[in-house]
Amino acid sequence: MLRETHAAEQRHFWYRGFRCFMRPLLAAATPAERPRRLLDAGCGTGANLGLLAEFGAAYGFDLTLSGLVRGRGYGARRVACADACRMPFSAAAFDVVTSFDVLYCLDDAEERATIEEMFRVLRPGGHALVSVPAFDALRGDHSVFVHERRRYTRGRLRDALERAGFRIQRLTCTNAVLFLPLLAIRSWQRARGLSRPGEARSDFRQPPAIVDALLGALLAAEARIVRLIDLPLGSTVVCLARKPQSEPPADA
């Protein structure tokens, strides 16, 4: 999975669109009053550390060592091999923690523990930026390939983050322009029977250049809309959440 992801991250329209969606949210989470420390929890191949580095000192970790080795090709140096359920960082160490397409592959207890760890390592007033795959109707062969445990609605992601103490600031779907094509393809895959583990393949195949350019332009245009409004449909749910400046008393 990491090998195919690493290849797609170099040029695929989805990843270009992803950065268009994330960049304004990261800017909102990192006002320029002072230096910022950002952590990518589950950084995979480290490709997104370059994006985080636009806003401060970027750190990352992942449980899979082979991803971190590939990350060396991006110049990633502040990286560690670690478990998201037990982050090897002090409390209140970071201004921003990101989790990009990680929570969906964790079991329920691991999901709760990871979100609680994100809350712990954030300073009061810091932000979490989370993306997860959306809607069970979009489950398909790619879900088998990436060992997907669940897909999310906006309400499900909101509940998971608020349970840990976060306050929601933005909660939107993204990749709305891809929703109907993906719905058609993955409905057909479920109708004929999903591929078995070990045989399933990723959806991230490089399309012809003209198709890639068109879809990239559509996602960039959608990202401009998402700056203004939250969308109810898409293939991804994205949330910007904030750790309160002070935590409520234990008996509240």
C-alpha positions in Angstrom: 0.0 0.0 0.0 2.8 2.5 0.9 4.6 1.7 -2.3 1.5 2.6 -4.4 0.7 5.6 -2.3 4.3 6.9 -2.6 4.1 6.6 -6.4 0.7 8.4 -6.5 1.8 11.2 -4.2 4.2 12.4 -6.8 1.8 13.5 -9.5 -1.8 12.3 -8.9 -4.6 14.9 -9.1 -6.2 13.7 -5.8 -3.1 14.7 -3.8 -2.8 18.0 -5.5 -6.5 18.6 -4.6 -5.9 17.5 -1.1 -3.2 20.1 -0.6 -5.6 22.8 -2.0 -8.1 21.8 0.7 -5.7 21.6 3.6 -3.6 24.7 3.0 -6.2 27.3 4.0 -7.2 25.2 7.0 -3.6 25.0 8.1 -3.2 28.8 7.6 -6.3 29.3 9.9 -4.7 27.1 12.5 -1.3 28.9 12.5 -1.5 32.7 12.9 1.9 34.2 12.5 2.4 35.7 16.0 5.1 33.2 16.9 7.0 30.1 15.7 4.8 27.0 15.3 5.4 23.3 15.8 3.3 21.0 13.7 3.0 17.2 14.0 1.7 14.8 11.4 0.4 11.8 13.3 0.7 8.8 11.0 2.8 10.6 8.3 3.2 7.5 6.0 5.8 8.4 3.5 6.2 11.9 4.9 4.9 13.6 1.7 2.7 16.0 3.7 5.6 17.2 5.9 6.5 19.7 3.1 3.0 21.1 3.3 3.2 21.4 7.1 6.7 23.0 6.9 5.1 26.0 5.1 3.6 26.9 8.5 6.3 26.1 11.0 8.6 23.3 12.1 7.1 20.0 10.9 7.5 16.7 12.7 6.1 13.3 11.8 5.8 9.7 12.9 4.5 6.5 11.5 4.3 2.9 12.7 5.6 1.6 9.4 9.3 2.0 9.0 9.3 1.4 5.3 7.2 4.6 4.8 9.7 6.6 6.8 12.5 5.3 4.7 10.7 6.5 1.6 10.1 9.8 3.4 13.9 10.4 3.3 13.4 11.1 -0.4 11.3 14.1 0.6 14.0 15.4 2.8 12.1 14.5 6.0 14.4 14.5 9.0 12.2 15.2 12.0 10.5 11.8 11.9 10.1 8.8 14.2 8.8 5.3 14.2 6.0 5.3 16.7 2.4 4.2 17.6 -0.4 6.8 17.3 -2.0 5.3 20.4 1.2 6.1 22.5 2.8 9.2 21.0 6.4 9.7 22.2 5.9 13.4 22.9 5.4 15.6 25.9 2.0 17.0 26.7 1.2 20.4 25.1 4.3 20.0 22.8 2.6 21.1 19.5 0.5 23.9 18.1 -1.1 21.8 15.4 -1.5 18.0 15.1 -2.7 16.5 11.8 -4.2 13.1 11.1 -4.6 12.5 7.4 -6.5 9.3 6.5 -5.3 7.4 9.6 -8.3 6.9 12.0 -10.3 4.9 9.5 -7.9 1.9 9.7 -7.8 1.7 13.5 -10.2 -0.4 15.6 -12.6 1.5 18.0 -10.3 1.5 21.0 -7.3 2.6 19.0 -9.3 5.4 17.4 -10.3 6.7 20.8 -6.8 6.4 22.1 -5.3 8.2 19.1 -7.7 11.1 19.3 -7.0 11.4 23.1 -3.3 11.4 22.4 -3.7 14.2 19.8 -5.6 16.2 22.4 -2.8 15.5 25.0 0.1 16.6 22.9 -1.6 19.8 21.7 -1.1 23.0 23.7 -4.2 24.7 25.0 -5.7 26.6 22.1 -3.9 24.4 19.6 -5.6 22.8 16.6 -6.2 19.3 15.2 -6.8 18.9 11.5 -8.3 15.5 10.6 -9.3 13.9 7.3 -11.1 10.5 7.0 -12.9 8.7 4.1 -16.6 9.5 3.9 -19.8 7.4 3.7 -20.3 3.7 3.7 -21.9 3.9 0.3 -18.4 4.6 -1.1 -16.9 1.4 0.3 -15.2 -0.6 -2.5 -12.1 -2.6 -3.5 -9.9 0.3 -2.4 -11.3 -0.1 1.1 -10.1 -3.7 1.2 -6.7 -2.7 -0.2 -6.1 -0.2 2.6 -7.6 -2.3 5.4 -10.4 0.1 6.0 -12.3 -0.4 9.3 -14.9 2.3 8.9 -16.0 5.3 6.8 -17.3 8.5 8.4 -20.2 10.9 8.3 -19.7 14.5 9.5 -21.6 13.6 12.6 -19.5 10.5 13.4 -16.3 12.4 13.2 -17.7 15.3 15.2 -18.8 12.9 18.0 -15.3 11.2 18.1 -13.5 14.5 18.4 -15.9 16.1 20.9 -15.7 13.0 23.1 -12.0 13.7 23.6 -12.7 17.4 24.5 -12.2 19.1 21.1 -14.3 22.1 20.0 -15.3 21.9 16.3 -14.4 24.9 14.1 -14.8 23.6 10.6 -16.5 20.3 9.5 -16.9 19.7 5.8 -16.9 17.1 3.1 -14.4 17.5 0.3 -13.9 15.9 -3.2 -17.6 16.5 -4.0 -16.8 16.5 -7.7 -15.7 12.9 -7.3 -18.7 11.7 -5.3 -21.0 10.5 -8.1 -18.3 8.7 -10.2 -17.0 7.0 -7.1 -20.5 6.0 -6.0 -21.2 4.4 -9.4 -17.9 2.5 -9.5 -18.0 1.3 -5.9 -21.7 0.3 -6.0 -20.8 -1.9 -9.0 -17.8 -3.4 -7.1 -20.1 -4.3 -4.1 -22.7 -5.7 -6.4 -20.3 -8.1 -8.1 -18.5 -8.8 -4.8 -15.5 -7.0 -3.3 -12.1 -8.3 -4.0 -10.5 -10.5 -1.4 -7.6 -9.2 0.8 -4.4 -9.7 -1.2 -6.2 -9.4 -4.5 -7.7 -5.9 -4.1 -6.0 -3.0 -5.8 -5.8 0.7 -5.1 -8.0 3.2 -7.0 -5.0 5.6 -7.2 -4.0 4.8 -10.8 -2.6 7.6 -12.8 -5.1 8.8 -15.4 -4.1 10.2 -18.8 -2.6 13.7 -18.5 -5.6 15.6 -19.9 -8.0 13.8 -17.4 -5.5 14.4 -14.5 -5.3 18.1 -15.4 -9.1 18.4 -15.6 -9.8 16.7 -12.3 -7.1 18.6 -10.6 -8.6 21.9 -11.9 -12.1 20.8 -10.7 -10.8 20.0 -7.2 -8.9 23.3 -7.0 -12.1 25.1 -7.9 -14.0 23.2 -5.3 -11.3 24.1 -2.7 -12.1 27.7 -3.3 -15.7 27.0 -2.5 -14.8 25.1 0.7 -13.0 28.2 1.9 -16.5 29.8 2.2 -18.9 27.1 3.0 -19.1 23.5 4.4 -20.2 20.9 1.9 -22.6 18.0 2.8 -21.2 15.5 0.2 -17.9 14.2 -0.9 -15.5 11.3 -0.6 -13.7 12.7 2.4 -14.7 14.3 5.7 -12.3 17.0 7.0 -12.5 18.7 10.4 -10.5 21.5 12.0 -10.9 21.3 15.8 -9.5 23.3 18.7 -8.3 22.3 22.1 -9.9 24.7 24.6 -7.6 27.2 26.3 -8.6 25.7 29.6 -10.0 22.3 30.3 -13.3 21.9 32.2 -13.1 20.8 35.8 -13.4 17.1 36.4 -16.8 17.3 38.0 -18.3 19.5 35.2 
